[in-house]
Amino acid sequence: MSTIQDVSAEQLAKLFHHYRAALAHDGDRQGIEKASSSWDRAPQNERRLMVAAARLALIELSTPPAEARPSRKYYAKPGEADWGC
C-alpha cells in the first residue's frame, strides 16, 4: 500500500478523472473503458487544473492538523475558574 508521500499529484488527478468519468456513465461498460483513456484526450488546461487541485489535496492530507486554540483567550476553561477566592 502506498503512502501519501508516494503518490504524485498527477497520479491522483488521473484517478479522480477516471472515477468521475466512470461514475458519470452509471455502469455503462463502454463508458468505463472510454473513461480510462480519456485522460490523455482531456484538454491541457483541465488536466493542469485537476493536477493543481490534487496537489493541494495532498498537501492538506500530509499536513498535521493545527493545534486548537482557545476561542476565549481571557476566560477560564469550564471547571478551572476560581470562585470567590
Sequence and secondary structure as in RCSB ss.txt:
>XXXX:A:sequence
MSTIQDVSAEQLAKLFHHYRAALAHDGDRQGIEKASSSWDRAPQNERRLMVAAARLALIELSTPPAEARPSRKYY
AKPGEADWGC
>XXXX:A:secstr
   GGG  HHHHHHHHHHHHHHHHTTT HHHHHHHHHHHHHS HHHHHHHHHHHHHHHHHHHS       S TTS
  TT      
